[in-house]
Amino acid sequence: MIDYERIHGGGLYLPDDAELSELQAKCLEKLYDYNSTRPSQGELRSKLLKEMFAEIGEGCYIEPPLHSNWGGKNCHFGEKVYANFNLTLVDDTHIYVGDHTMIGPNVTIATAGHPVCPALREKAYQYNAPVRIGKNCWLGAGVIVIPGVCIGDNSVIGAGSVVTRDIPPNSVAFGDPCRVSRKISDRDMEYYYKDRKIDIVL
């Protein structure tokens, strides 16, 4: 019998359990179907995402190929989330992504970890910690988010960052490890890139 309390509660468990593997294989079949769709099959992609994900909001778009341990089964995406190609979701437990968040290419969001203890790792023990990404965030290309991290609403994570700790709301953060560089400010309401002024009415 699958021990969901351990899987989703941070306990140690063996992921090669036969029942677990059978369930995972069914999820991966759906993922294969999704990645096999043609660019013209937008309606089919939306239908498949609704079948694959725990929750998927209206207007979400994920560019294939999508890589996911469980095909999105433990992923909860809000409305109008956009993810570019090669999003990798290590979704052994829950991943939450808020409305209007944008995810660049080659981003990895991981919930699974393995013990440092060699004897446990030799036997392939695993533990999981959920990831929470707020509303209206932007994760640049190549960002890696490790298990247990929370990223607050409206925050921007610079390309190539490795997010190893929580990032508060309304922050610009980057680096390896990712650190807050500054808060989003009034200047960001006037300039969209370096010295280029916003010339549209919001």
Contact map, one row per residue, 1 for C-alpha under 8 A:
1110000000000000001000000000000000000000000000000000000000000000000000000000000000000000000000000000000000000000000000000000000000000000000000000000000000000000000000000000000000000000000000000000000000
1111000000000000101100000000000000000000000000000000000000000000000000000000000000000000000000000000000000000000000000000000000000000000000000000000000000000000000000000000000000000000000000000000000000
1111111000000000000000000000000000000000000000000000000000000000000000000000000000000000000000000000000000000000000000000000000000000000000000000000000000000000000000000000000000000000000000000000000000
0111111110000000000000000000000000000000000000000000000000000000000000000000000000000000000000000000000000000000000000000000000000000000000000000000000000000000000000000000000000000000000000000000000000
0011111110100000000000000000000000000000000000000000000000000000000000000000000000000000000000000000000000000000000000000000000000000000000000000000000000000000000000000000000000000000000000000000000000
0011111111111000000000000000000000000000000000000000000000000000000000000000000000000000000000000000000000000000000000000000001000000000000000000000000000000000000000000000000000000000000000000000000000
0011111111111000000000000000000000000000000000000000000000000000000000000000000000000000000110000000000000000000000000000000001100000000000000000000000000000000000000000000000000000000000000000000000000
0001111111100000000000000000000000000000000000000000000000000000000000000000000000000000000011000000000000000000000000000000000111000000000000000000000000000000000000000000000000000000000000000000000000
0001111111100000000000000000000000000000000000000000000000000000000000000000000000000000000000000000000000000000000000000000000110000000000000000000000000000000000000000000000000000000000000000000000000
0000011111110000000000000000000000000000000000000000000000000000000000000000000000000000000000000000000000000000000000000000001110000000000000000000000000000000000000000000000000000000000000000000000000
0000111111111000000000000000000000000000000000000000000000000000000000000000000000000000000000000000000000000000000000000000001100000000000000000000000000000000000000000000000000000000000000000000000000
0000011001111100000000000000000000000000000000000000000000000000000000000000000000000000000000000000000000000000000000000000111000000000000000000000000000000000000000000000000000000000000000000000000000
0000011000111110000000000000000000000000000000000000000000000000000000000000000000000000000000000000000000000000000000000000111000000000000000000000000000000000000000000000000000000000000000000000000000
0000000000011111100000000000000000000000000000000000000000000000000000000000000000000000000000000000000000000000000000000001110000000000000000000000000000000000000000000000000000000000000000000000000000
0000000000001111100110000000000000000000000000000000000000000000000000000000000000000000000000000000000000000000000000000001110000000000000000000000000000000000000000000000000000000000000000000000000000
0000000000000111110110000000000000000000000000000000000000000000000000000000000000000000000000000000000000000000000000000000000000000000000000000000000000000000000000000000000000000000000000000000000000
0100000000000111111110000000000000000000000000000000000000000000000000000000000000000000000000000000000000000000000000000000000000000000000000000000000000000000000000000000000000000000000000000000000000
0000000000000001111111000000000000000000000000000000000000000000000000000000000000000000000000000000000000000000000000000000000000000000000000000000000000000000000000000000000000000000000000000000000000
1100000000000000111111100000000000000000000000000000000000000000000000000000000000000000000000000000000000000000000000000000000000000000000000000000000000000000000000000000000000000000000000000000000000
0100000000000011111111110000000000000000000000000000000000000000000000000000000000000000000000000000000000000000000000000000000000000000000000000000000000000000000000000000000000000000000000000000000000
0000000000000011111111111000000000000000000000000000000000000000000000000000000000000000000000000000000000000000000000000000000000000000000000000000000000000000000000000000000000000000000000000000000000
0000000000000000011111111100000000000000000000000000000000000000000000000000000000000000000000000000000000000000000000000000000000000000000000000000000000000000000000000000000000000000000000000000000000
0000000000000000001111111110000000000000000000000000000000000000000000000000000000000000000000000000000000000000000000000000000000000000000000000000000000000000000000000000000000000000000000000000000000
0000000000000000000111111111000000000000000000000000000000000000000011000000000000000000000000000000000000000000000000000000000000000000000000000000000000000000000000000000000000000000000000000000000000
0000000000000000000011111111100000000000000000000000000000000000000000000000000000000000000000000000000000000000000000000000000000000000000000000000000000000000000000000000000000000000000000000000000000
0000000000000000000001111111110000000000000000000000000000000000000000000000000000000000000000000000000000000000000000000000000000000000000000000000000000000000000000000000000000000000000000000000000000
0000000000000000000000111111111000000000000000000001000000000000000001111000000000000000000000000000000000000000000000000000000000000000000000000000000000000000000000000000000000000000000000000000000000
0000000000000000000000011111111100000000000000000000000000000000000111100000000000000000000000000000000000000000000000000000000000000000000000000000000000000000000000000000000000000000000000000000000000
0000000000000000000000001111111110000000000000000000000000000000000000000000000000000000000000000000000000000000000000000000000000000000000000000000000000000000000000000000000000000000000000000000000000
0000000000000000000000000111111111000000000000010001000000000000000000100000000000000000000000000000000000000000000000000000000000000000000000000000000000000000000000000000000000000000000000000000000000
0000000000000000000000000011111111100000000000000001000000000000011100100000000000000000000000000000000000000000000000000000000000000000000000000000000000000000000000000000000000000000000000000000000000
0000000000000000000000000001111111110000000000000000000000000000000000000000000000000000000000000000000000000000000000000000000000000000000000000000000000000000000000000000000000000000000000000000000000
0000000000000000000000000000111111111000000000000000000000000000000000000000000000000000000000000000000000000000000000000000000000000000000000000000000000000000000000000000000000000000000000000000000000
0000000000000000000000000000011111111000000010011000000000000001000000000000000000000000000000000000000000000000000000000000000000000000000000000000000000000000000000000000000000000000000000000000000000
0000000000000000000000000000001111111000000000000000000000000001110000000000000000000000000000000000000000000000000000000000000000000000000000000000000000000000000000000000000000000000000000000000000000
0000000000000000000000000000000111111100000000000000000000000000000000000000000000000000000000000000000000000000000000000000000000000000000000000000000000000000000000000000000000000000000000000000000000
0000000000000000000000000000000011111110100110000000000000000000000000000000000000000000000000000000000000000000000000000000000000000000000000000000000000000000000000000000000000000000000000000000000000
0000000000000000000000000000000000011111100000000000000000000000000000000000000000000000000000000000000000000000000000000000000000000000000000000000000000000000000000000000000000000000000000000000000000
0000000000000000000000000000000000001111110000000000000000000000000000000000000000000000000000000000000000000000000000000000000000000000000000000000000000000000000000000000000000000000000000000000000000
0000000000000000000000000000000000000111110000000000000000000000000000000000000000000000000000000000000000000000000000000000000000000000000000000000000000000000000000000000000000000000000000000000000000
0000000000000000000000000000000000001111111110000000000000000000000000000000000000000000000000000000000000000000000000000000000000000000000000000000000000000000000000000000000000000000000000000000000000
0000000000000000000000000000000000000011111111000000000000000000000000000000000000000000000000000000000000000000000000000000000000000000000000000000000000000000000000000000000000000000000000000000000000
0000000000000000000000000000000000000000111111100000000000000000000000000000000000000000000000000000000000000000000000000000000000000000000000000000000000000000000000000000000000000000000000000000000000
0000000000000000000000000000000000001000111111110000000000000000000000000000000000000000000000000000000000000000000000000000000000000000000000000000000000000000000000000000000000000000000000000000000000
0000000000000000000000000000000001001000111111111000000000000000000000000000000000000000000000000000000000000000000000000000000000000000000000000000000000000000000000000000000000000000000000000000000000
0000000000000000000000000000000000000000011111111100000000011000000000000000000000000000000000000000000000000000000000000000000000000000000000000000000000000000000000000000000000000000000000000000000000
0000000000000000000000000000000000000000001111111110000000000000000000000000000000000000000000000000000000000000000000000000000000000000000000000000000000000000000000000000000000000000000000000000000000
0000000000000000000000000000010001000000000111111111000000000000000000000000000000000000000000000000000000000000000000000000000000000000000000000000000000000000000000000000000000000000000000000000000000
0000000000000000000000000000000001000000000011111111100100000000000000010000000000000000000000000000000000000000000000000000000000000000000000000000000000000000000000000000000000000000000000000000000000
0000000000000000000000000000000000000000000001111111111100000000000000000000000000000000000000000000000000000000000000000000000000000000000000000000000000000000000000000000000000000000000000000000000000
0000000000000000000000000000000000000000000000111111100000000000000000000000000000000000000000000000000000000000000000000000000000000000000000000000000000000000000000000000000000000000000000000000000000
0000000000000000000000000010011000000000000000011111110000000000000000111000000000000000000000000000000000000000000000000000000000000000000000000000000000000000000000000000000000000000000000000000000000
0000000000000000000000000000000000000000000000001111111100000000000000111111000000000000000000000000000000000000000000000000000000000000000000000000000000000000000000000000000000000000000000000000000000
0000000000000000000000000000000000000000000000000101111100000000000000011111000000000000000000000000000000000000000000000000000000000000000000000000000000000000000000000000000000000000000000000000000000
0000000000000000000000000000000000000000000000000100111110000000000000000011110000000000000000000000000000000000000000000000000000000000000000000000000000000000000000000000000000000000000000000000000000
0000000000000000000000000000000000000000000000001100111111010000000000000001111000000000000000000000000000000000000000000000000000000000000000000000000000000000000000000000000000000000000000000000000000
0000000000000000000000000000000000000000000000000000001111110000000000000000111110000000000000000010000000000000000000000000000000000000000000000000000000000000000000000000000000000000000000000000000000
0000000000000000000000000000000000000000000000000000000111110000000000000000011100000000000000000000000000000000000000000000000000000000000000000000000000000000000000000000000000000000000000000000000000
0000000000000000000000000000000000000000000000000000000011111000000000000000001110000000000000000000000000000000000000000000000000000000000000000000000000000000000000000000000000000000000000000000000000
0000000000000000000000000000000000000000000001000000000111111100000000000000111111000000000000000000000000000000000000000000000000000000000000000000000000000000000000000000000000000000000000000000000000
0000000000000000000000000000000000000000000001000000000000111110000000000000000111100000000000000000000000000000000000000000000000000000000000000000000000000000000000000000000000000000000000000000000000
0000000000000000000000000000000000000000000000000000000000011111010000000000000011111000000000000000000000000000000000000000000000000000000000000000000000000000000000000000000000000000000000000000000000
0000000000000000000000000000000000000000000000000000000000001111110000000000000000111100000000000000000000000000000000000000000000000000000000000000000000000000000000000000000000000000000000000000000000
0000000000000000000000000000000001100000000000000000000000000111110000000000000000011100000000000000000000000000000000000000000000000000000000000000000000000000000000000000000000000000000000000000000000
0000000000000000000000000000000000100000000000000000000000000011111000000000000000001110000000000000000000000000000000000000000000000000000000000000000000000000000000000000000000000000000000000000000000
0000000000000000000000000000001000100000000000000000000000000111111100000000000000001111000000000000000000000000000000000000000000000000000000000000000000000000000000000000000000000000000000000000000000
0000000000000000000000000000001000000000000000000000000000000000111110100000000000000111100000000000000000000000000000000000000000000000000000000000000000000000000000000000000000000000000000000000000000
0000000000000000000000000001001000000000000000000000000000000000011111110000000000000001111000000000000000000000000000000000000000000000000000000000000000000000000000000000000000000000000000000000000000
0000000000000000000000010001000000000000000000000000000000000000001111110000000000000000111100000000000000000000000000000000000000000000000000000000000000000000000000000000000000000000000000000000000000
0000000000000000000000010011000000000000000000000000000000000000000111111100000000000000011100000000000000000000000000000000000000000000000000000000000000000000000000000000000000000000000000000000000000
0000000000000000000000000011011000000000000000000001100000000000001111111000000000000000001000000000000000000000000000000000000000000000000000000000000000000000000000000000000000000000000000000000000000
0000000000000000000000000010000000000000000000001001110000000000000111111110000000000000101000000000000000000000000000000000000000000000000000000000000000000000000000000000000000000000000000000000000000
0000000000000000000000000010000000000000000000000001110000000000000001111110000000000000001000000000000000000000000000000000000000000000000000000000000000000000000000000000000000000000000000000000000000
0000000000000000000000000000000000000000000000000000110000000000000001011111000000000000001111100000000000000000000000000000000000000000000000000000000000000000000000000000000000000000000000000000000000
0000000000000000000000000000000000000000000000000000111000000000000000011111100000000000001001110000000000000000000000000000000000000000000000000000000000000000000000000000000000000000000000000000000000
0000000000000000000000000000000000000000000000000000111100000000000000000111110000000000000001111000000000000000000000000000000000000000000000000000000000000000000000000000000000000000000000000000000000
0000000000000000000000000000000000000000000000000000001110010000000000000011111010000000000000011110000000000000000000000000000000000000000000000000000000000000000000000000000000000000000000000000000000
0000000000000000000000000000000000000000000000000000001111010000000000000001111110000000000000001111000000000000000000000000000000000000000000000000000000000000000000000000000000000000000000000000000000
0000000000000000000000000000000000000000000000000000000111110000000000000000111110000000000000000111000000000000000000000000000000000000000000000000000000000000000000000000000000000000000000000000000000
0000000000000000000000000000000000000000000000000000000011111000000000000000011111000000000000000011100000000000000000000000000000000000000000000000000000000000000000000000000000000000000000000000000000
0000000000000000000000000000000000000000000000000000000010111100000000000000111111100000000000001111111000000000000000000000000000000000000000000000000000000000000000000000000000000000000000000000000000
0000000000000000000000000000000000000000000000000000000000011100000000000000000111110000000000000001111000000000000000000000000000000000000000000000000000000000000000000000000000000000000000000000000000
0000000000000000000000000000000000000000000000000000000000001110000000000000000011111010000000000000011110000000000000000000000000000000000000000000000000000000000000000000000000000000000000000000000000
0000000000000000000000000000000000000000000000000000000000000111000000000000000001111110000000000000001111000000000000000000000000000000000000000000000000000000000000000000000000000000000000000000000000
0000000000000000000000000000000000000000000000000000000000000111110000000000000000111110000000000000000111000000000000000000000000000000000000000000000000000000000000000000000000000000000000000000000000
0000000000000000000000000000000000000000000000000000000000000011111000000000000000011111000000000000000011100000000000000000000000000000000000000000000000000000000000000000000000000000000000000000000000
0000000000000000000000000000000000000000000000000000000000000000111000000000000000111111100000000000001011110000000000000000000000000000000000000000000000000000000000000000000000000000000000000000000000
0000000000000000000000000000000000000000000000000000000000000000011100000000000000000111110000000000000001111100000000000000000000000000000000000000000000000000000000000000000000000000000000000000000000
0000000000000000000000000000000000000000000000000000000000000000001110010000000000000011111000000000000000011100000000000000000000000000000000000000000000000000000000000000000000000000000000000000000000
0000000000000000000000000000000000000000000000000000000000000000000111000000000000000001111100000000000000011111000000000000000000000000000000000000000000000000000000000000000000000000000000000000000000
0000000000000000000000000000000000000000000000000000000000000000000111111110000000000000111111100000000000001111000000000000000000000000000000000000000000000000000000000000000000000000000000000000000000
0000001000000000000000000000000000000000000000000000000000000000000011000100000000000000011111000000000000000011000000000000000100000000000000000000000000000000000000000000000000000000000000000000000000
0000001100000000000000000000000000000000000000000000000000000000000000000100000000000000001111100000000000000011000000000000000111000000000000000000000000000000000000000000000000000000000000000000000000
0000000100000000000000000000000000000000000000000000000000000000000000000111000000000000001111110000000000000010000000000000000011100000000000000000000000000000000000000000000000000000000000000000000000
0000000000000000000000000000000000000000000000000000000000000000000000000111000000000000001011111000000000001010000000000000000001111000000000000000000000000000000000000000000000000000000000000000000000
0000000000000000000000000000000000000000000000000000000000000000000000000011100000000000000001111100000000000000000000000000000001111100000000000000000000000000000000000000000000000000000000000000000000
0000000000000000000000000000000000000000000000000000000000000000000000000001110010000000000000111110100000000000000000000000000000011110000000000000000000000000000000000000000000000000000000000000000000
0000000000000000000000000000000000000000000000000000000000000000000000000000111010000000000000011111100000000000000000000000000000001111100000000000000010000000000000000000000000000000000000000000000000
0000000000000000000000000000000000000000000000000000000010000000000000000000111110000000000000001111100000000000000000000000000000000111000000000000000000000000000000000000000000000000000000000000000000
0000000000000000000000000000000000000000000000000000000000000000000000000000011111000000000000000111110000000000000000000000000000000011100000000000000000000000000000000000000000000000000000000000000000
0000000000000000000000000000000000000000000000000000000000000000000000000000000111000000000000001111111000000000000000000000000000000111110000000000000000000000000000000000000000000000000000000000000000
0000000000000000000000000000000000000000000000000000000000000000000000000000000011100000000000000001111100000000000000000000000000000001111000000000000000000000000000000000000000000000000000000000000000
0000000000000000000000000000000000000000000000000000000000000000000000000000000011110010000000000000111110100000000000000000000000000000011110000000000000000000000000000000000000000000000000000000000000
0000000000000000000000000000000000000000000000000000000000000000000000000000000000111000000000000000011111100000000000000000000000000000011111100000000000000000000000000000000000000000000000000000000000
0000000000000000000000000000000000000000000000000000000000000000000000000000000000111110000000000000001111100000000000000000000000000000000111000000000000000000000000000000000000000000000000000000000000
0000000000000000000000000000000000000000000000000000000000000000000000000000000000011111000000000000000111110000000000000000000000000000000011100000000000000000000000000000000000000000000000000000000000
0000000000000000000000000000000000000000000000000000000000000000000000000000000000000111000000000000001111111000000000000000000000000000001111110000000000000000000000000000000000000000000000000000000000
0000000000000000000000000000000000000000000000000000000000000000000000000000000000000011110000000000000001111100000000000000000000000000000001111000000000000000000000000000000000000000000000000000000000
0000000000000000000000000000000000000000000000000000000000000000000000000000000000000001111000100000000000111110000000000000000000100000000000011110000000000000000000000000000000000000000000000000000000
0000000000000000000000000000000000000000000000000000000000000000000000000000000000000001111000000000000000011111000000000000000000100000000000011110000000000000000000000000000000000000000000000000000000
0000000000000000000000000000000000000000000000000000000000000000000000000000000000000000011111100000000000001111100000000000000111100000000000000111000000000000000000000000000000000000000000000000000000
0000000000000000000000000000000000000000000000000000000000000000000000000000000000000000011110000000000000000111110000000000011110000000000000000010000000000000000000000000000000000000000000000000000000
0000000000000000000000000000000000000000000000000000000000000000000000000000000000000000000000000000000000000011111000000000011110000000000000000010000000000000000000000000000000000000000000000000000000
0000000000000000000000000000000000000000000000000000000000000000000000000000000000000000000000000000000000000001111100001001111000000000000000000000000000000000000000000000000000000000000000000000000000
0000000000000000000000000000000000000000000000000000000000000000000000000000000000000000000000000000000000000000111111011000111000000000000000000000000000000000000000000000000000000000000000000000000000
0000000000000000000000000000000000000000000000000000000000000000000000000000000000000000000000000000000000000000011111011000000000000000000000000000000000000000000000000000000000000000000000000000000000
0000000000000000000000000000000000000000000000000000000000000000000000000000000000000000000000000000000000000000001111111000000000000000000000000000000000000000000000000000000000000000000000000000000000
0000000000000000000000000000000000000000000000000000000000000000000000000000000000000000000000000000000000000000001111111100000000000000000000000000000000000000000000000000000000000000000000000000000000
0000000000000000000000000000000000000000000000000000000000000000000000000000000000000000000000000000000000000000000011111110000000000000000000000000000000000000000000000000000000000000000000000000000000
0000000000000000000000000000000000000000000000000000000000000000000000000000000000000000000000000000000000000000001111111111100000000000000000000000000000000000000000000000000000000000000000000000000000
0000000000000000000000000000000000000000000000000000000000000000000000000000000000000000000000000000000000000000011111111111110000000000000000000000000000000000000000000000000000000000000000000000000000
0000000000000000000000000000000000000000000000000000000000000000000000000000000000000000000000000000000000000000000001111111100000000000000000000000000000000000000000000000000000000000000000000000000000
0000000000000000000000000000000000000000000000000000000000000000000000000000000000000000000000000000000000000000000000111111100000000000000000000000000000000000000000000000000000000000000000000000000000
0000000000000110000000000000000000000000000000000000000000000000000000000000000000000000000000000000000000000000010000011111110000000000000000000000000000000000000000000000000000000000000000000000000000
0000000000011110000000000000000000000000000000000000000000000000000000000000000000000000000000000000000000000000011000011111111000000000000000000000000000000000000000000000000000000000000000000000000000
0000000000011110000000000000000000000000000000000000000000000000000000000000000000000000000000000000000000000001111000001001111100000000000000000000000000000000000000000000000000000000000000000000000000
0000011001111000000000000000000000000000000000000000000000000000000000000000000000000000000000000000000000000001111000000000111110000000000000000000000000000000000000000000000000000000000000000000000000
0000001111100000000000000000000000000000000000000000000000000000000000000000000000000000000110000000000000000011100000000000011111000000000000000010000000000000000000000000000000000000000000000000000000
0000000111000000000000000000000000000000000000000000000000000000000000000000000000000000000011000000000000000011100000000000001111100000000000000011000000000000000000000000000000000000000000000000000000
0000000100000000000000000000000000000000000000000000000000000000000000000000000000000000000011110000000000000010000000000000000111110000000000000011100000000000000000000000000000000000000000000000000000
0000000000000000000000000000000000000000000000000000000000000000000000000000000000000000000001110000000000001110000000000000000011111000000000001111110000000000000000000000000000000000000000000000000000
0000000000000000000000000000000000000000000000000000000000000000000000000000000000000000000000111000000000000000000000000000000001111100000000000001111000000000000000000000000000000000000000000000000000
0000000000000000000000000000000000000000000000000000000000000000000000000000000000000000000000111100000000000000000000000000000000111110100000000000011110000000000000000000000000000000000000000000000000
0000000000000000000000000000000000000000000000000000000000000000000000000000000000000000000000011110100000000000000000000000000000011111100000000000011111100000000000000000000000000000000000000000000000
0000000000000000000000000000000000000000000000000000000000000000000000000000000000000000000000001111100000000000000000000000000000001111100000000000000111000000000000000000000000000000000000000000000000
0000000000000000000000000000000000000000000000000000000000000000000000000000000000000000000000000111110000000000000000000000000000000111110000000000000011100000000000000000000000000000000000000000000000
0000000000000000000000000000000000000000000000000000000000000000000000000000000000000000000000000101110000000000000000000000000000001111111000000000000111111000000000000000000000000000000000000000000000
0000000000000000000000000000000000000000000000000000000000000000000000000000000000000000000000000000111100000000000000000000000000000001111100000000000001111000000000000000000000000000000000000000000000
0000000000000000000000000000000000000000000000000000000000000000000000000000000000000000000000000000011100100000000000000000000000000000111110100000000000011110000000000000000000000000000000000000000000
0000000000000000000000000000000000000000000000000000000000000000000000000000000000000000000000000000001110100000000000000000000000000000011111100000000000011111000000000000000000000000000000000000000000
0000000000000000000000000000000000000000000000000000000000000000000000000000000000000000000000000000001111100000000000000000000000000000001111100000000000000111000000000000000000000000000000000000000000
0000000000000000000000000000000000000000000000000000000000000000000000000000000000000000000000000000000111110000000000000000000000000000000111110000000000000011100000000000000000000000000000000000000000
0000000000000000000000000000000000000000000000000000000000000000000000000000000000000000000000000000000101110000000000000000000000000000001111111000000000001111111000000000000000000000000000000000000000
0000000000000000000000000000000000000000000000000000000000000000000000000000000000000000000000000000000000111100000000000000000000000000000001111100000000000001111000000000000000000000000000000000000000
0000000000000000000000000000000000000000000000000000000000000000000000000000000000000000000000000000000000011100000000000000000000100000000000111110100000000000011100000000000000000000000000000000000000
0000000000000000000000000000000000000000000000000000000000000000000000000000000000000000000000000000000000001110000000000000000000100000000000011111100000000000011100000000000000000000000000000000000000
0000000000000000000000000000000000000000000000000000000000000000000000000000000000000000000000000000000000001111100000000000000111100000000000001111100000000000000000000000000000000000000000000000000000
0000000000000000000000000000000000000000000000000000000000000000000000000000000000000000000000000000000000000010000000000000000011110000000000000111110000000000000000000000000000000000000000000000000000
0000000000000000000000000000000000000000000000000000000000000000000000000000000000000000000000000000000000000000000000000000000001110000000000001111111000000000001111000000000000000000000000000000000000
0000000000000000000000000000000000000000000000000000000000000000000000000000000000000000000000000000000000000000000000000000000000111100000000000001111100000000000011100000000000000000000000000000000000
0000000000000000000000000000000000000000000000000000000000000000000000000000000000000000000000000000000000000000000000000000000000011100000000000000111110100000000001111000000000000000000000000000000000
0000000000000000000000000000000000000000000000000000000000000000000000000000000000000000000000000000000000000000000000000000000000001110100000000000011111100000000001111110000000000000000000000000000000
0000000000000000000000000000000000000000000000000000000000000000000000000000000000000000000000000100000000000000000000000000000000001111100000000000001111100000000000011100000000000000000000000000000000
0000000000000000000000000000000000000000000000000000000000000000000000000000000000000000000000000000000000000000000000000000000000000111110000000000000111110000000000001110000000000000000000000000000000
0000000000000000000000000000000000000000000000000000000000000000000000000000000000000000000000000000000000000000000000000000000000000101110000000000001111111000000000111111100000000001000000000000000000
0000000000000000000000000000000000000000000000000000000000000000000000000000000000000000000000000000000000000000000000000000000000000000111100000000000001111100000000000111100000000000000000000000000000
0000000000000000000000000000000000000000000000000000000000000000000000000000000000000000000000000000000000000000000000000000000000000000111100100000000000111110100000000001110001000000000000000000000000
0000000000000000000000000000000000000000000000000000000000000000000000000000000000000000000000000000000000000000000000000000000000000000001110100000000000011111100000000001111000000000000000000000000000
0000000000000000000000000000000000000000000000000000000000000000000000000000000000000000000000000000000000000000000000000000000000000000001111100000000000001111100000000000010000000000000000000000000000
0000000000000000000000000000000000000000000000000000000000000000000000000000000000000000000000000000000000000000000000000000000000000000000111110000000000000111110000000000011100000000000000000000000000
0000000000000000000000000000000000000000000000000000000000000000000000000000000000000000000000000000000000000000000000000000000000000000000001110000000000001111111000000000011111000000000000000000000000
0000000000000000000000000000000000000000000000000000000000000000000000000000000000000000000000000000000000000000000000000000000000000000000000111100000000000001111100000000011111000000000000000000000000
0000000000000000000000000000000000000000000000000000000000000000000000000000000000000000000000000000000000000000000000000000000000000000000000111100100000000000111111000000000111100000000000000000000000
0000000000000000000000000000000000000000000000000000000000000000000000000000000000000000000000000000000000000000000000000000000000000000000000001100100000000000011111000000000011000000000000000000000000
0000000000000000000000000000000000000000000000000000000000000000000000000000000000000000000000000000000000000000000000000000000000000000000000000000110000000000001111100000000001000000000000000000000000
0000000000000000000000000000000000000000000000000000000000000000000000000000000000000000000000000000000000000000000000000000000000000000000000000000111100000000001111110000000000000000000000000000000000
0000000000000000000000000000000000000000000000000000000000000000000000000000000000000000000000000000000000000000000000000000000000000000000000000000011100100000000011111010100000110000000000000000000000
0000000000000000000000000000000000000000000000000000000000000000000000000000000000000000000000000000000000000000000000000000000000000000000000000000001110100000000001111110000000000000000000000000000000
0000000000000000000000000000000000000000000000000000000000000000000000000000000000000000000000000000000000000000000000000000000000000000000000000000001111100000000000111110000000000000000000000000000000
0000000000000000000000000000000000000000000000000000000000000000000000000000000000000000000000000000000000000000000000000000000000000000000000000000000111110000000000011111000000000011000000000000000000
0000000000000000000000000000000000000000000000000000000000000000000000000000000000000000000000000000000000000000000000000000000000000000000000000000000101110000000000111111100000011111000000000000000000
0000000000000000000000000000000000000000000000000000000000000000000000000000000000000000000000000000000000000000000000000000000000000000000000000000000000111100000000000111110000011111000000000000000000
0000000000000000000000000000000000000000000000000000000000000000000000000000000000000000000000000000000000000000000000000000000000000000000000000000000000111100000000100011111001111100000000000000000000
0000000000000000000000000000000000000000000000000000000000000000000000000000000000000000000000000000000000000000000000000000000000000000000000000000000000001111110000000001111111111000000000000000000000
0000000000000000000000000000000000000000000000000000000000000000000000000000000000000000000000000000000000000000000000000000000000000000000000000000000000000101110000000000111111100000000000000000000000
0000000000000000000000000000000000000000000000000000000000000000000000000000000000000000000000000000000000000000000000000000000000000000000000000000000000000001111000000000011111100000000000000000000000
0000000000000000000000000000000000000000000000000000000000000000000000000000000000000000000000000000000000000000000000000000000000000000000000000000000000000000111100000000011111100000000000000000000000
0000000000000000000000000000000000000000000000000000000000000000000000000000000000000000000000000000000000000000000000000000000000000000000000000000000000001000111110000000111111110000000000000000000000
0000000000000000000000000000000000000000000000000000000000000000000000000000000000000000000000000000000000000000000000000000000000000000000000000000000000000000001000100000111111111000000000000000000000
0000000000000000000000000000000000000000000000000000000000000000000000000000000000000000000000000000000000000000000000000000000000000000000000000000000000000000000000100011110001111110000000000000000000
0000000000000000000000000000000000000000000000000000000000000000000000000000000000000000000000000000000000000000000000000000000000000000000000000000000000000000000000000011110000111110000000000000000000
0000000000000000000000000000000000000000000000000000000000000000000000000000000000000000000000000000000000000000000000000000000000000000000000000000000000000000000000000011100000011111000000000000000000
0000000000000000000000000000000000000000000000000000000000000000000000000000000000000000000000000000000000000000000000000000000000000000000000000000000000000000000000000111000000011111100000000000000000
0000000000000000000000000000000000000000000000000000000000000000000000000000000000000000000000000000000000000000000000000000000000000000000000000000000000100000000000000111000000000111110100000000000000
0000000000000000000000000000000000000000000000000000000000000000000000000000000000000000000000000000000000000000000000000000000000000000000000000000000000000000000000000000000000000011111110000000000000
0000000000000000000000000000000000000000000000000000000000000000000000000000000000000000000000000000000000000000000000000000000000000000000000000000000000000000000000000000000000000001111111000000000000
0000000000000000000000000000000000000000000000000000000000000000000000000000000000000000000000000000000000000000000000000000000000000000000000000000000000000000000000000000000000000000111111100000000000
0000000000000000000000000000000000000000000000000000000000000000000000000000000000000000000000000000000000000000000000000000000000000000000000000000000000000000000000000000000000000001111111110000000000
0000000000000000000000000000000000000000000000000000000000000000000000000000000000000000000000000000000000000000000000000000000000000000000000000000000000000000000000000000000000000000111111110000010000
0000000000000000000000000000000000000000000000000000000000000000000000000000000000000000000000000000000000000000000000000000000000000000000000000000000000000000000000000000000000000000011111110000110000
0000000000000000000000000000000000000000000000000000000000000000000000000000000000000000000000000000000000000000000000000000000000000000000000000000000000000000000000000000000000000000001111111111110000
0000000000000000000000000000000000000000000000000000000000000000000000000000000000000000000000000000000000000000000000000000000000000000000000000000000000000000000000000000000000000000000111111111110000
0000000000000000000000000000000000000000000000000000000000000000000000000000000000000000000000000000000000000000000000000000000000000000000000000000000000000000000000000000000000000000000000111111100000
0000000000000000000000000000000000000000000000000000000000000000000000000000000000000000000000000000000000000000000000000000000000000000000000000000000000000000000000000000000000000000000000111111000000
0000000000000000000000000000000000000000000000000000000000000000000000000000000000000000000000000000000000000000000000000000000000000000000000000000000000000000000000000000000000000000000000111111100000
0000000000000000000000000000000000000000000000000000000000000000000000000000000000000000000000000000000000000000000000000000000000000000000000000000000000000000000000000000000000000000000000111111110000
0000000000000000000000000000000000000000000000000000000000000000000000000000000000000000000000000000000000000000000000000000000000000000000000000000000000000000000000000000000000000000000001111011111000
0000000000000000000000000000000000000000000000000000000000000000000000000000000000000000000000000000000000000000000000000000000000000000000000000000000000000000000000000000000000000000000011110001111100
0000000000000000000000000000000000000000000000000000000000000000000000000000000000000000000000000000000000000000000000000000000000000000000000000000000000000000000000000000000000000000000000000000111110
0000000000000000000000000000000000000000000000000000000000000000000000000000000000000000000000000000000000000000000000000000000000000000000000000000000000000000000000000000000000000000000000000000011111
0000000000000000000000000000000000000000000000000000000000000000000000000000000000000000000000000000000000000000000000000000000000000000000000000000000000000000000000000000000000000000000000000000001111
0000000000000000000000000000000000000000000000000000000000000000000000000000000000000000000000000000000000000000000000000000000000000000000000000000000000000000000000000000000000000000000000000000000111
